[in-house]
Amino acid sequence: MLAERLADALGADAVKTAPEDLAVYAFDAYSESRLPAAVVLPTSARDVAAIVRLARACGEPIVARGAGTGLCGGAIPAAGGVVVSFARMNRLLELDPRNRRARVQPGLINLDLSKKVAGAGLFYAPDPSSQKACTIGGNIGTNAGGPHCLTYGTTVNHVLALELVDDTGEVYTTSLDDAGYDLTGALVGSEGTLGIVTSAWVRLLRLPEATRVWVATFGDVEAASEAVSAIVGHGIVPTALEMMDGLMIRTVEAAFHSGFPVDAEALLLIENAGFEDDMDDCERAIEKICKANGGLTWRTARSQAERDGLWAARKGAFGAAGRIAPNTYLQDVVVPRTKLPKMLKLVDEAAAAHDLTIGNVFHAGDGNLHPLIMYDKRDKRQVAAVVDAGDQILSAAVDLGGTISGEHGIGFEKRDTLARIFDDADIDTMLRLRDVFDTGRRFNPDKIFPRGASCAELRP
C-alpha cells in the first residue's frame, strides 16, 4: 500500500520495490541489514516532504542515503521502512563566487563539487578518501573529515546553512547568521536522525597559490609518530600530515607504483598549501624536524602529476589491501597526538593476540587512526577475531584519552560503545534533542544510541 501511494505521489519511476532493487540498498561499506519496504528516488525537497508524510501515515521508518560508502552502517535500513536515495538530487544549484559559497543538493559527489567550482578559483575542502564516490549529504550526516581536515577542519566547518524536511513533512532552513542556537551545527553529524537534508549552503575556499607535497621515511612507526608531535609542537600545521606503516607502504606501492620506498617501515605524507614565498622555509623546517626524529629519507614531489600520484596512492590504500586479504574491517578512533606511539603498539598487540594482519594508514596530524584489519569472512574464527580485535583497539583508544570515532560516525556499528565515553545523563540529553526534532524516532532508527536507550522522562 505504501509503495502504491509513493508511486502515485512521485511517479512509478521514482519508486523501487523489486527484490533485486531493494537488495542494493540493504548494505553499505560496513555491513548489510534488512531489506527496505521501498526505495524512493526524489528530485526535489517537495518530493522528500511527500515521502516523509506518506511514510509517517503508514508508520514506516525512513533512512536517507547518499552513495552507501559509509563505514559504520549509518545508511542501512536496520528496521526496514523506506530508503530515500539522493542519487537524482545531485546538482550544484547556486554558485556565489564573490562570497565563496555554493548551494548544493545532498546527492552531489564530493569531488564533483570541487571540479565544478575550480573555474572560479575555488574548491571544497573536506576530502574523505572516498571523495570520488561519497556525497555531500552523506558527509554532512557523519561530519566527514579527510586528510586535509588538520588545517581546514571537518564538514561542520564548511556548512553555512541547511534546508531540511522535519518529521511532519515540513521544509525548514537554518543559518549560522540567525540569532539563537546553532541548529546547523547540531544537524551536521546527526546521521539523518533529526531530519532529512535536501540542500546545503557550503563554504568554498580559494585555490592556494602554491602546494608542496613531501614524503619522509622512518625506520619504525614510533619515530614517525614522534616526528608528527614535534612538527605540530614547533607551531607548524601542514595542510595534511598522513602516516603509513611498512605493510601498507609495500601494499600501496605494489598497486600504484608511486615511488614509495618499500624498505621503509613508516612514512609521512606531508602537504602544505599557501604562498609560494613561504614554501622553501616550510620545507626546510619540516625536513629538519623529521631528520632530528629519525627520518631516513626526504622526497619532494616535483610536479602536479607527481603530487596527484602520491595522493591517489594514499586515498587508494584501503582498496589496495585486497591484495592481502579478500575482506577488510576499518576501525576509526582518535587519540591525542602524543599517544600515537603507544596506540600503535597496542594495535600491534591486538593483531598478535588475535592472529590477524592489521595495516595502518591514517591522519597522524590530528591523531585519527584507521587500523585496517584484514581477514576472510568465510572463516568464522577470523570473523570473531576481527570483532574482538576491533573492540580491543577501540577500548585502548578510550583508555588513552581518545574517542570512539573520528569521522565515520557511530551508525549501527558503534552505538553500543557510546556509553564508554558518555554517561547516562549525556545520552539522555542527546535523546531529548532527538525527540524535539523527531518525536516518533522514525528517522534512521536503531542508530547512534545504545539498544534500549530512552529519555529519562519516558522511562517508568
DRENDO-1510 file (C-alpha; in Angstrom, 1 decimal, always signed):
<recs>
REC; n; res; u; v; w
REC; 1; MET; +0.0; +0.0; +0.0 .
REC; 2; LEU; +2.8; +2.4; +0.9 .
REC; 3; ALA; +4.6; +1.7; -2.4 .
REC; 4; GLU; +1.4; +2.4; -4.4 .
REC; 5; ARG; +0.9; +5.7; -2.6 .
REC; 6; LEU; +4.5; +6.7; -3.1 .
REC; 7; ALA; +4.2; +5.9; -6.8 .
REC; 8; ASP; +1.0; +8.0; -7.1 .
REC; 9; ALA; +2.8; +10.9; -5.5 .
REC; 10; LEU; +6.2; +10.8; -7.2 .
REC; 11; GLY; +5.6; +8.6; -10.3 .
REC; 12; ALA; +6.3; +4.9; -10.7 .
REC; 13; ASP; +9.9; +5.5; -12.0 .
REC; 14; ALA; +10.8; +7.1; -8.6 .
REC; 15; VAL; +9.8; +4.0; -6.5 .
REC; 16; LYS; +11.7; +0.7; -6.4 .
REC; 17; THR; +10.2; -2.4; -4.9 .
REC; 18; ALA; +11.6; -5.4; -6.8 .
REC; 19; PRO; +13.7; -7.6; -4.5 .
REC; 20; GLU; +16.8; -7.2; -6.7 .
REC; 21; ASP; +16.4; -3.4; -6.4 .
REC; 22; LEU; +15.9; -3.4; -2.7 .
REC; 23; ALA; +18.9; -5.6; -2.1 .
REC; 24; VAL; +21.2; -2.9; -3.5 .
REC; 25; TYR; +20.1; -0.6; -0.6 .
REC; 26; ALA; +20.4; -3.1; +2.2 .
REC; 27; PHE; +24.1; -2.7; +2.7 .
REC; 28; ASP; +26.9; -0.1; +2.8 .
REC; 29; ALA; +30.7; -0.3; +3.1 .
REC; 30; TYR; +30.3; -1.7; +6.6 .
REC; 31; SER; +27.7; -4.4; +6.5 .
REC; 32; GLU; +24.2; -5.3; +5.5 .
REC; 33; SER; +20.8; -5.4; +7.3 .
REC; 34; ARG; +17.2; -5.7; +6.4 .
REC; 35; LEU; +15.6; -5.1; +3.1 .
REC; 36; PRO; +13.6; -1.9; +3.0 .
REC; 37; ALA; +9.9; -1.9; +2.1 .
REC; 38; ALA; +10.6; +0.5; -0.7 .
REC; 39; VAL; +13.3; +2.7; -2.2 .
REC; 40; VAL; +12.4; +6.2; -3.4 .
REC; 41; LEU; +14.5; +8.5; -5.6 .
REC; 42; PRO; +13.2; +12.1; -5.2 .
REC; 43; THR; +14.3; +15.0; -7.3 .
REC; 44; SER; +13.2; +17.9; -5.0 .
REC; 45; ALA; +12.5; +19.0; -1.4 .
REC; 46; ARG; +8.9; +18.8; -2.3 .
REC; 47; ASP; +9.3; +15.1; -3.2 .
REC; 48; VAL; +11.1; +14.4; +0.1 .
REC; 49; ALA; +8.4; +16.1; +2.1 .
REC; 50; ALA; +5.7; +14.0; +0.4 .
REC; 51; ILE; +7.7; +10.8; +1.2 .
REC; 52; VAL; +8.0; +11.8; +4.8 .
REC; 53; ARG; +4.3; +12.5; +5.1 .
REC; 54; LEU; +3.3; +9.2; +3.5 .
REC; 55; ALA; +5.8; +7.1; +5.5 .
REC; 56; ARG; +4.6; +8.7; +8.7 .
REC; 57; ALA; +1.0; +8.0; +7.8 .
REC; 58; CYS; +1.9; +4.3; +7.3 .
REC; 59; GLY; +4.1; +4.1; +10.4 .
REC; 60; GLU; +7.2; +3.3; +8.4 .
REC; 61; PRO; +10.8; +4.5; +9.3 .
REC; 62; ILE; +12.9; +6.5; +6.9 .
REC; 63; VAL; +16.6; +6.2; +6.1 .
REC; 64; ALA; +18.3; +8.8; +4.0 .
REC; 65; ARG; +21.1; +7.5; +1.8 .
REC; 66; GLY; +23.9; +9.0; -0.3 .
REC; 67; ALA; +26.4; +6.8; -2.1 .
REC; 68; GLY; +26.5; +4.0; +0.5 .
REC; 69; THR; +30.2; +4.5; +1.2 .
REC; 70; GLY; +29.6; +4.7; +5.0 .
REC; 71; LEU; +31.8; +2.5; +7.2 .
REC; 72; CYS; +29.5; +2.1; +10.3 .
REC; 73; GLY; +26.2; +1.0; +8.9 .
REC; 74; GLY; +24.7; +4.5; +9.1 .
REC; 75; ALA; +22.7; +4.3; +5.9 .
REC; 76; ILE; +21.4; +0.7; +6.1 .
REC; 77; PRO; +17.7; +0.1; +6.9 .
REC; 78; ALA; +18.0; -1.7; +10.3 .
REC; 79; ALA; +14.3; -1.6; +10.7 .
REC; 80; GLY; +13.1; -1.9; +7.1 .
REC; 81; GLY; +10.9; +1.0; +6.0 .
REC; 82; VAL; +11.7; +3.5; +3.3 .
REC; 83; VAL; +15.2; +4.3; +1.9 .
REC; 84; VAL; +15.4; +7.8; +0.4 .
REC; 85; SER; +18.2; +7.7; -2.2 .
REC; 86; PHE; +19.5; +11.1; -3.3 .
REC; 87; ALA; +21.1; +9.8; -6.5 .
REC; 88; ARG; +18.8; +12.1; -8.6 .
REC; 89; MET; +19.4; +15.1; -6.3 .
REC; 90; ASN; +23.0; +15.7; -7.4 .
REC; 91; ARG; +23.2; +19.2; -8.7 .
REC; 92; LEU; +25.0; +22.4; -7.9 .
REC; 93; LEU; +22.1; +24.7; -7.5 .
REC; 94; GLU; +23.8; +28.1; -7.0 .
REC; 95; LEU; +27.3; +29.4; -7.0 .
REC; 96; ASP; +28.3; +32.6; -5.3 .
REC; 97; PRO; +32.0; +33.1; -6.0 .
REC; 98; ARG; +32.1; +36.6; -4.6 .
REC; 99; ASN; +31.1; +35.2; -1.2 .
REC; 100; ARG; +32.8; +31.9; -1.7 .
REC; 101; ARG; +29.8; +29.7; -1.2 .
REC; 102; ALA; +27.5; +27.4; -3.1 .
REC; 103; ARG; +24.2; +25.7; -2.6 .
REC; 104; VAL; +24.2; +22.0; -3.5 .
REC; 105; GLN; +21.8; +19.1; -3.4 .
REC; 106; PRO; +22.8; +16.2; -1.0 .
REC; 107; GLY; +23.5; +13.7; -3.7 .
REC; 108; LEU; +26.3; +15.8; -5.3 .
REC; 109; ILE; +29.5; +13.8; -5.3 .
REC; 110; ASN; +32.2; +15.5; -3.1 .
REC; 111; LEU; +34.9; +15.6; -5.7 .
REC; 112; ASP; +32.5; +16.8; -8.4 .
REC; 113; LEU; +31.8; +20.0; -6.3 .
REC; 114; SER; +35.4; +21.0; -6.4 .
REC; 115; LYS; +35.6; +20.2; -10.1 .
REC; 116; LYS; +32.5; +22.4; -10.8 .
REC; 117; VAL; +33.9; +25.4; -8.9 .
REC; 118; ALA; +37.6; +25.2; -9.9 .
REC; 119; GLY; +37.0; +27.5; -12.8 .
REC; 120; ALA; +36.1; +30.2; -10.3 .
REC; 121; GLY; +39.4; +29.6; -8.5 .
REC; 122; LEU; +37.7; +27.8; -5.6 .
REC; 123; PHE; +37.5; +24.3; -4.0 .
REC; 124; TYR; +35.6; +22.4; -1.3 .
REC; 125; ALA; +38.0; +21.5; +1.5 .
REC; 126; PRO; +36.6; +18.3; +3.2 .
REC; 127; ASP; +38.0; +15.4; +1.3 .
REC; 128; PRO; +37.4; +11.9; +2.6 .
REC; 129; SER; +39.3; +9.1; +1.0 .
REC; 130; SER; +36.1; +8.1; -0.8 .
REC; 131; GLN; +35.6; +11.6; -2.2 .
REC; 132; LYS; +35.3; +10.3; -5.7 .
REC; 133; ALA; +32.1; +8.5; -4.7 .
REC; 134; CYS; +30.8; +9.9; -1.4 .
REC; 135; THR; +28.1; +12.6; -1.4 .
REC; 136; ILE; +27.8; +15.9; +0.3 .
REC; 137; GLY; +24.7; +14.7; +2.1 .
REC; 138; GLY; +26.5; +11.7; +3.5 .
REC; 139; ASN; +29.4; +13.9; +4.5 .
REC; 140; ILE; +27.0; +16.1; +6.4 .
REC; 141; GLY; +25.4; +13.1; +8.1 .
REC; 142; THR; +28.7; +11.9; +9.5 .
REC; 143; ASN; +30.6; +15.2; +9.8 .
REC; 144; ALA; +33.2; +13.7; +7.5 .
REC; 145; GLY; +36.8; +14.8; +7.5 .
REC; 146; GLY; +39.7; +13.6; +5.4 .
REC; 147; PRO; +43.4; +14.2; +5.1 .
REC; 148; HIS; +43.1; +17.9; +4.9 .
REC; 149; CYS; +40.9; +18.5; +8.0 .
REC; 150; LEU; +44.1; +19.1; +10.0 .
REC; 151; THR; +44.2; +22.6; +8.7 .
REC; 152; TYR; +40.7; +23.1; +7.1 .
REC; 153; GLY; +38.5; +21.4; +9.7 .
REC; 154; THR; +35.8; +18.8; +9.2 .
REC; 155; THR; +32.4; +19.2; +7.3 .
REC; 156; VAL; +30.8; +21.2; +10.1 .
REC; 157; ASN; +33.3; +24.0; +9.5 .
REC; 158; HIS; +32.2; +24.3; +5.9 .
REC; 159; VAL; +28.4; +24.1; +6.1 .
REC; 160; LEU; +26.7; +27.5; +6.3 .
REC; 161; ALA; +23.0; +26.6; +6.2 .
REC; 162; LEU; +20.8; +23.7; +5.6 .
REC; 163; GLU; +17.4; +23.1; +4.0 .
REC; 164; LEU; +15.7; +20.1; +5.7 .
REC; 165; VAL; +12.5; +18.2; +6.0 .
REC; 166; ASP; +11.3; +17.5; +9.5 .
REC; 167; ASP; +9.3; +14.5; +10.8 .
REC; 168; THR; +6.0; +16.1; +9.8 .
REC; 169; GLY; +7.0; +16.7; +6.2 .
REC; 170; GLU; +7.6; +20.5; +6.7 .
REC; 171; VAL; +10.5; +22.1; +5.0 .
REC; 172; TYR; +12.8; +24.5; +7.0 .
REC; 173; THR; +16.1; +26.3; +6.5 .
REC; 174; THR; +18.8; +27.0; +9.1 .
REC; 175; SER; +21.5; +29.6; +9.1 .
REC; 176; LEU; +24.6; +30.5; +11.0 .
REC; 177; ASP; +23.6; +34.1; +10.6 .
REC; 178; ASP; +20.4; +33.8; +12.6 .
REC; 179; ALA; +20.3; +34.7; +16.2 .
REC; 180; GLY; +19.8; +31.9; +18.7 .
REC; 181; TYR; +21.0; +28.3; +18.7 .
REC; 182; ASP; +23.4; +27.0; +16.0 .
REC; 183; LEU; +20.9; +24.5; +14.5 .
REC; 184; THR; +23.2; +23.9; +11.5 .
REC; 185; GLY; +25.9; +22.7; +13.8 .
REC; 186; ALA; +23.5; +20.4; +15.6 .
REC; 187; LEU; +22.3; +18.8; +12.4 .
REC; 188; VAL; +25.8; +18.2; +10.9 .
REC; 189; GLY; +26.9; +14.8; +12.2 .
REC; 190; SER; +23.4; +13.7; +13.3 .
REC; 191; GLU; +23.4; +10.8; +10.8 .
REC; 192; GLY; +19.9; +11.5; +9.5 .
REC; 193; THR; +18.2; +11.1; +12.9 .
REC; 194; LEU; +17.0; +14.7; +13.2 .
REC; 195; GLY; +15.8; +15.5; +9.7 .
REC; 196; ILE; +16.5; +14.9; +6.1 .
REC; 197; VAL; +18.7; +17.4; +4.4 .
REC; 198; THR; +17.5; +18.5; +0.9 .
REC; 199; SER; +20.1; +21.2; +0.1 .
REC; 200; ALA; +23.1; +22.9; +1.8 .
REC; 201; TRP; +24.9; +26.1; +1.5 .
REC; 202; VAL; +28.6; +25.2; +1.8 .
REC; 203; ARG; +31.7; +27.3; +2.3 .
REC; 204; LEU; +34.3; +27.3; -0.6 .
REC; 205; LEU; +38.0; +28.2; -0.3 .
REC; 206; ARG; +40.3; +29.9; -2.8 .
REC; 207; LEU; +42.7; +27.6; -4.5 .
REC; 208; PRO; +46.1; +28.1; -2.9 .
REC; 209; GLU; +48.9; +29.9; -4.8 .
REC; 210; ALA; +51.3; +27.0; -4.2 .
REC; 211; THR; +51.1; +23.5; -3.0 .
REC; 212; ARG; +54.0; +21.3; -2.0 .
REC; 213; VAL; +54.0; +17.6; -1.1 .
REC; 214; TRP; +56.8; +15.7; +0.6 .
REC; 215; VAL; +57.5; +12.1; +1.7 .
REC; 216; ALA; +59.6; +11.4; +4.8 .
REC; 217; THR; +60.5; +7.8; +5.6 .
REC; 218; PHE; +61.4; +6.3; +9.0 .
REC; 219; GLY; +62.7; +3.0; +10.4 .
REC; 220; ASP; +59.6; +2.5; +12.6 .
REC; 221; VAL; +56.2; +4.0; +13.3 .
REC; 222; GLU; +57.3; +5.2; +16.7 .
REC; 223; ALA; +59.9; +7.5; +15.2 .
REC; 224; ALA; +57.4; +8.8; +12.6 .
REC; 225; SER; +54.9; +9.4; +15.4 .
REC; 226; GLU; +57.5; +11.4; +17.4 .
REC; 227; ALA; +58.1; +13.5; +14.3 .
REC; 228; VAL; +54.4; +14.2; +14.0 .
REC; 229; SER; +54.2; +15.6; +17.5 .
REC; 230; ALA; +57.4; +17.6; +17.0 .
REC; 231; ILE; +56.2; +19.2; +13.8 .
REC; 232; VAL; +53.0; +20.4; +15.4 .
REC; 233; GLY; +54.8; +21.2; +18.6 .
REC; 234; HIS; +57.0; +23.6; +16.7 .
REC; 235; GLY; +53.9; +25.5; +15.7 .
REC; 236; ILE; +53.8; +24.2; +12.1 .
REC; 237; VAL; +50.4; +22.9; +11.0 .
REC; 238; PRO; +50.7; +21.5; +7.5 .
REC; 239; THR; +47.7; +21.2; +5.3 .
REC; 240; ALA; +47.9; +17.4; +5.7 .
REC; 241; LEU; +50.1; +15.0; +7.7 .
REC; 242; GLU; +49.4; +11.4; +7.0 .
REC; 243; MET; +51.2; +8.2; +8.1 .
REC; 244; MET; +51.5; +4.8; +6.6 .
REC; 245; ASP; +53.2; +1.8; +8.1 .
REC; 246; GLY; +55.6; -0.6; +6.4 .
REC; 247; LEU; +52.9; -3.2; +5.5 .
REC; 248; MET; +50.8; -0.6; +3.8 .
REC; 249; ILE; +53.7; +1.1; +2.1 .
REC; 250; ARG; +54.6; -2.1; +0.3 .
REC; 251; THR; +50.9; -2.9; -0.4 .
REC; 252; VAL; +50.2; +0.5; -1.9 .
REC; 253; GLU; +53.4; +0.6; -3.9 .
REC; 254; ALA; +52.6; -2.7; -5.5 .
REC; 255; ALA; +49.2; -1.3; -6.5 .
REC; 256; PHE; +50.1; +2.2; -7.6 .
REC; 257; HIS; +53.9; +2.4; -8.3 .
REC; 258; SER; +54.2; +5.9; -6.8 .
REC; 259; GLY; +57.8; +5.5; -5.8 .
REC; 260; PHE; +57.2; +4.8; -2.1 .
REC; 261; PRO; +60.4; +3.1; -0.7 .
REC; 262; VAL; +59.4; -0.4; +0.1 .
REC; 263; ASP; +62.3; -0.9; +2.6 .
REC; 264; ALA; +60.8; +1.8; +4.9 .
REC; 265; GLU; +58.8; +0.8; +8.0 .
REC; 266; ALA; +56.9; +4.1; +8.2 .
REC; 267; LEU; +56.4; +7.2; +6.1 .
REC; 268; LEU; +54.8; +10.6; +6.5 .
REC; 269; LEU; +53.0; +12.1; +3.5 .
REC; 270; ILE; +53.1; +15.8; +4.2 .
REC; 271; GLU; +51.4; +18.6; +2.3 .
REC; 272; ASN; +51.5; +22.4; +2.7 .
REC; 273; ALA; +49.5; +24.9; +0.7 .
REC; 274; GLY; +49.8; +28.7; +0.8 .
REC; 275; PHE; +52.0; +31.4; -0.7 .
REC; 276; GLU; +54.9; +30.4; -2.9 .
REC; 277; ASP; +57.4; +32.6; -0.9 .
REC; 278; ASP; +56.7; +30.5; +2.2 .
REC; 279; MET; +57.2; +27.1; +0.8 .
REC; 280; ASP; +61.0; +26.7; +0.9 .
REC; 281; ASP; +61.3; +27.8; +4.5 .
REC; 282; CYS; +58.4; +25.5; +5.5 .
REC; 283; GLU; +60.1; +22.5; +3.7 .
REC; 284; ARG; +63.4; +23.2; +5.4 .
REC; 285; ALA; +61.8; +23.4; +8.8 .
REC; 286; ILE; +59.8; +20.2; +8.5 .
REC; 287; GLU; +62.7; +18.2; +6.9 .
REC; 288; LYS; +64.9; +19.3; +9.8 .
REC; 289; ILE; +62.4; +18.1; +12.4 .
REC; 290; CYS; +61.9; +14.8; +10.6 .
REC; 291; LYS; +65.6; +14.1; +10.4 .
REC; 292; ALA; +66.0; +15.0; +14.1 .
REC; 293; ASN; +63.4; +12.4; +14.9 .
REC; 294; GLY; +64.9; +9.5; +13.0 .
REC; 295; GLY; +63.9; +10.4; +9.4 .
REC; 296; LEU; +65.8; +8.3; +6.9 .
REC; 297; THR; +64.9; +9.9; +3.5 .
REC; 298; TRP; +63.2; +13.0; +2.2 .
REC; 299; ARG; +61.5; +13.4; -1.1 .
REC; 300; THR; +59.9; +16.4; -2.7 .
REC; 301; ALA; +57.2; +15.9; -5.4 .
REC; 302; ARG; +58.4; +18.0; -8.3 .
REC; 303; SER; +55.2; +18.2; -10.4 .
REC; 304; GLN; +51.5; +18.3; -10.1 .
REC; 305; ALA; +51.3; +14.9; -11.7 .
REC; 306; GLU; +53.7; +13.5; -9.1 .
REC; 307; ARG; +51.7; +15.1; -6.3 .
REC; 308; ASP; +48.5; +13.7; -7.7 .
REC; 309; GLY; +50.1; +10.3; -7.9 .
REC; 310; LEU; +51.1; +10.3; -4.2 .
REC; 311; TRP; +47.7; +11.3; -3.1 .
REC; 312; ALA; +46.0; +8.8; -5.4 .
REC; 313; ALA; +48.1; +6.1; -3.7 .
REC; 314; ARG; +47.2; +7.3; -0.2 .
REC; 315; LYS; +43.5; +7.5; -0.9 .
REC; 316; GLY; +43.6; +4.1; -2.7 .
REC; 317; ALA; +45.3; +2.4; +0.2 .
REC; 318; PHE; +42.3; +0.7; +1.6 .
REC; 319; GLY; +41.4; -0.7; -1.8 .
REC; 320; ALA; +44.9; -1.9; -2.3 .
REC; 321; ALA; +44.5; -4.1; +0.8 .
REC; 322; GLY; +42.5; -6.5; -1.3 .
REC; 323; ARG; +45.9; -7.8; -2.4 .
REC; 324; ILE; +46.4; -9.2; +1.1 .
REC; 325; ALA; +43.0; -10.5; +2.1 .
REC; 326; PRO; +39.6; -10.7; +0.5 .
REC; 327; ASN; +37.9; -8.7; +3.3 .
REC; 328; THR; +38.8; -5.7; +5.5 .
REC; 329; TYR; +37.4; -4.0; +8.5 .
REC; 330; LEU; +38.4; -0.4; +9.0 .
REC; 331; GLN; +38.4; +0.9; +12.6 .
REC; 332; ASP; +38.1; +4.7; +13.3 .
REC; 333; VAL; +39.4; +6.0; +16.6 .
REC; 334; VAL; +41.2; +9.1; +17.8 .
REC; 335; VAL; +43.9; +9.6; +20.4 .
REC; 336; PRO; +46.0; +12.6; +21.5 .
REC; 337; ARG; +48.9; +13.0; +19.1 .
REC; 338; THR; +51.4; +12.4; +21.9 .
REC; 339; LYS; +49.8; +9.0; +22.4 .
REC; 340; LEU; +50.3; +7.7; +18.9 .
REC; 341; PRO; +53.4; +5.6; +19.6 .
REC; 342; LYS; +51.6; +3.9; +22.5 .
REC; 343; MET; +48.4; +3.4; +20.5 .
REC; 344; LEU; +50.2; +1.9; +17.5 .
REC; 345; LYS; +51.9; -0.5; +19.8 .
REC; 346; LEU; +48.5; -1.5; +21.2 .
REC; 347; VAL; +47.2; -2.1; +17.7 .
REC; 348; ASP; +50.2; -4.4; +17.1 .
REC; 349; GLU; +49.3; -6.3; +20.3 .
REC; 350; ALA; +45.7; -6.7; +19.2 .
REC; 351; ALA; +46.9; -8.1; +15.8 .
REC; 352; ALA; +49.2; -10.6; +17.6 .
REC; 353; ALA; +46.6; -11.6; +20.2 .
REC; 354; HIS; +44.1; -12.5; +17.5 .
REC; 355; ASP; +46.4; -13.8; +14.8 .
REC; 356; LEU; +45.4; -11.1; +12.4 .
REC; 357; THR; +47.1; -8.8; +9.9 .
REC; 358; ILE; +46.5; -5.1; +10.6 .
REC; 359; GLY; +47.8; -2.3; +8.5 .
REC; 360; ASN; +47.9; +1.4; +9.4 .
REC; 361; VAL; +47.1; +4.3; +7.2 .
REC; 362; PHE; +45.8; +7.3; +9.0 .
REC; 363; HIS; +45.5; +11.1; +9.7 .
REC; 364; ALA; +48.5; +11.4; +12.0 .
REC; 365; GLY; +48.3; +15.1; +12.4 .
REC; 366; ASP; +45.1; +15.0; +14.4 .
REC; 367; GLY; +45.6; +11.5; +15.9 .
REC; 368; ASN; +42.8; +9.9; +13.9 .
REC; 369; LEU; +43.8; +6.3; +13.4 .
REC; 370; HIS; +42.3; +3.9; +10.9 .
REC; 371; PRO; +43.6; +0.4; +11.7 .
REC; 372; LEU; +42.8; -1.8; +8.7 .
REC; 373; ILE; +42.1; -5.3; +9.8 .
REC; 374; MET; +42.4; -7.9; +7.0 .
REC; 375; TYR; +40.6; -11.2; +7.0 .
REC; 376; ASP; +38.5; -13.8; +5.2 .
REC; 377; LYS; +34.8; -13.6; +6.1 .
REC; 378; ARG; +34.4; -17.2; +5.1 .
REC; 379; ASP; +36.4; -18.2; +8.1 .
REC; 380; LYS; +34.2; -17.9; +11.2 .
REC; 381; ARG; +37.3; -17.8; +13.5 .
REC; 382; GLN; +38.7; -14.9; +11.7 .
REC; 383; VAL; +35.3; -13.0; +11.8 .
REC; 384; ALA; +35.1; -13.5; +15.5 .
REC; 385; ALA; +38.7; -12.4; +15.9 .
REC; 386; VAL; +38.1; -9.2; +13.9 .
REC; 387; VAL; +35.2; -8.2; +16.1 .
REC; 388; ASP; +37.3; -8.8; +19.3 .
REC; 389; ALA; +40.3; -7.1; +17.9 .
REC; 390; GLY; +38.3; -4.0; +16.8 .
REC; 391; ASP; +36.8; -3.8; +20.2 .
REC; 392; GLN; +40.2; -4.1; +21.8 .
REC; 393; ILE; +41.5; -1.3; +19.7 .
REC; 394; LEU; +38.6; +0.9; +20.5 .
REC; 395; SER; +38.9; +0.3; +24.2 .
REC; 396; ALA; +42.6; +1.1; +24.0 .
REC; 397; ALA; +41.9; +4.4; +22.4 .
REC; 398; VAL; +39.4; +5.4; +25.1 .
REC; 399; ASP; +41.8; +4.4; +27.8 .
REC; 400; LEU; +44.4; +6.7; +26.3 .
REC; 401; GLY; +42.1; +9.6; +26.5 .
REC; 402; GLY; +40.7; +9.3; +23.0 .
REC; 403; THR; +37.3; +8.7; +21.5 .
REC; 404; ILE; +35.4; +6.0; +19.5 .
REC; 405; SER; +35.0; +7.8; +16.2 .
REC; 406; GLY; +36.9; +10.5; +14.3 .
REC; 407; GLU; +34.9; +10.9; +11.1 .
REC; 408; HIS; +33.0; +7.8; +10.2 .
REC; 409; GLY; +30.1; +8.3; +12.6 .
REC; 410; ILE; +28.5; +5.9; +15.1 .
REC; 411; GLY; +25.8; +4.4; +12.9 .
REC; 412; PHE; +24.8; +0.8; +13.7 .
REC; 413; GLU; +28.3; -0.5; +14.4 .
REC; 414; LYS; +29.3; +1.6; +17.4 .
REC; 415; ARG; +26.0; +2.5; +19.0 .
REC; 416; ASP; +26.6; +0.1; +21.9 .
REC; 417; THR; +30.0; +1.6; +22.6 .
REC; 418; LEU; +28.7; +5.2; +23.0 .
REC; 419; ALA; +28.4; +4.6; +26.8 .
REC; 420; ARG; +32.1; +4.2; +27.0 .
REC; 421; ILE; +32.6; +7.9; +26.5 .
REC; 422; PHE; +29.2; +9.3; +27.6 .
REC; 423; ASP; +27.3; +8.6; +30.9 .
REC; 424; ASP; +23.6; +8.1; +31.2 .
REC; 425; ALA; +22.9; +11.9; +31.7 .
REC; 426; ASP; +24.8; +12.7; +28.5 .
REC; 427; ILE; +23.0; +10.2; +26.4 .
REC; 428; ASP; +19.7; +11.3; +27.9 .
REC; 429; THR; +20.4; +14.9; +26.9 .
REC; 430; MET; +21.1; +13.8; +23.3 .
REC; 431; LEU; +17.9; +11.7; +23.2 .
REC; 432; ARG; +15.9; +14.7; +24.4 .
REC; 433; LEU; +17.3; +16.7; +21.5 .
REC; 434; ARG; +16.4; +14.0; +19.1 .
REC; 435; ASP; +12.9; +13.8; +20.4 .
REC; 436; VAL; +12.4; +17.5; +19.8 .
REC; 437; PHE; +13.2; +17.0; +16.1 .
REC; 438; ASP; +11.7; +13.6; +15.6 .
REC; 439; THR; +9.1; +12.7; +18.1 .
REC; 440; GLY; +8.4; +9.3; +16.6 .
REC; 441; ARG; +12.0; +8.4; +16.1 .
REC; 442; ARG; +11.3; +7.3; +12.6 .
REC; 443; PHE; +14.3; +8.9; +11.0 .
REC; 444; ASN; +17.1; +6.3; +10.8 .
REC; 445; PRO; +16.1; +4.3; +13.8 .
REC; 446; ASP; +18.4; +2.0; +15.7 .
REC; 447; LYS; +21.4; +4.2; +15.0 .
REC; 448; ILE; +23.9; +6.1; +17.2 .
REC; 449; PHE; +22.3; +5.3; +20.6 .
REC; 450; PRO; +22.6; +2.1; +22.6 .
REC; 451; ARG; +19.9; -0.6; +22.4 .
REC; 452; GLY; +17.0; +0.3; +24.6 .
REC; 453; ALA; +18.1; +3.9; +25.3 .
REC; 454; SER; +15.3; +6.2; +26.0 .
REC; 455; CYS; +14.7; +9.6; +27.6 .
REC; 456; ALA; +14.5; +9.7; +31.4 .
REC; 457; GLU; +11.2; +11.4; +31.0 .
REC; 458; LEU; +9.8; +8.4; +29.2 .
REC; 459; ARG; +11.3; +5.7; +31.5 .
REC; 460; PRO; +9.0; +4.1; +34.0 .
</recs>
